Amino acid sequence: MTPRITELTRESAAELAAKSGVPAYRAKQLLAWVFGRGVLDPSRWTDLPSGFKDAVGAAYATGDPAVTAVETDPGSTTEKFLLDVGGAETVEAVLIMEGDRSTVCLSTQVGCPVKCGFCASGLFGLKRNLTRGEILDQYLAIRNRAAALGRPVTNVVVMGMGEPMLNLGNLLPALATMNDPDGCGLGARHITVSTVGVAKGVERFTEEPRQYTLAFSLHAPDDALRGEIVPFPAAMSCAEIVDAAHRYLRAKGREVTFEYVLLDEVNCRPSHARALAELLRGVRGTVNVIPFNEVPEQPFRRPSDRVIDAFSDDLRARGLKVTVRKRKGHDIAAACGQLRLREKSKPAP
Ligand code: SAH
């Protein structure tokens, strides 16, 4: 199958330029069109010679990514996109607009093998890894949409479907292109990758010199409870995550984030706050408290605002840095995997 134009690399662009007999700077111009400007249609590459455009068009499938559904929440702060990745499969990507910030949330896999008890992404298991180009397609589709709304993309969070650390082979090259000045040019510190903690991947991610932000989906203060919420045998233990956070700080000078989804009656009692403060004592990082977005298929409930406030205040009083994620995209099912789930359950046309 012809690869998507977003699979283009510096090397393959240079090769195509050489084969087409055009000077090397044409390759750079091509990359600027594709990743710098997100223009994926050769007819709009106005400063490139037609012979070169034809060669690119023959080697790659050009044109915009196949967005099959877009949903906007009533407050217009969140837009959710479903991208067709072939084989009757789709992945989700989200644009979140908040003040001056416009954040793109990206998926790394079709489905997810982790199967966190509260998350819709794993309900059908893992289908496959996304390629570098499919990850970049999500970014470019949303960046173009955001630009049309007059909102330059400021941040990327890899918190969509899938476990990023199980697809670093494609994710790291995609992020490198997003980060490179002659790619998309987004600052590494504005790119956050979220993981349940897969030891080998986290190690590799820590060795990667780019200054990405690392987030751990912790969700519980001890291994027993965490094992129930994140039933993934390969997930790191709480102690291993704490160690990895220290290592990340040493290696990159970057504090990590701990995501903690609040599930009513499950992980947000005062005893959990106490245990969490104990676990994270002396760790430089921020706890991001995330009130659960209810998924009908899941047994969990969102706690009341009173419980959310009490839990976060308790952590603060115990010396932790805490942020509470605002309710976003609730009405359009923006929590991981929810839109795809709904589209999957629709009767076939
Ligand atoms: N596998 C990686 C990347 C997925 S992002 C990881 O687990 O980190 C996972 C994040 O999605 C969770 O930390 C949580 O913040 C969010 N999430 C998923 N489903 C949710 C739901 N129903 N309500 C609130 N947040 C949810």
Boltz pocket constraint, residues with backbone or C-beta under 6 A from the ligand:
constraints:
  - pocket:
      binder: B
      contacts: [[A, 114], [A, 118], [A, 119], [A, 120], [A, 158], [A, 159], [A, 160], [A, 161], [A, 162], [A, 163], [A, 164], [A, 194], [A, 195], [A, 196], [A, 215], [A, 216], [A, 217], [A, 259], [A, 260], [A, 261], [A, 290], [A, 291], [A, 292], [A, 293], [A, 294], [A, 295], [A, 335], [A, 336]]
      max_distance: 6.0
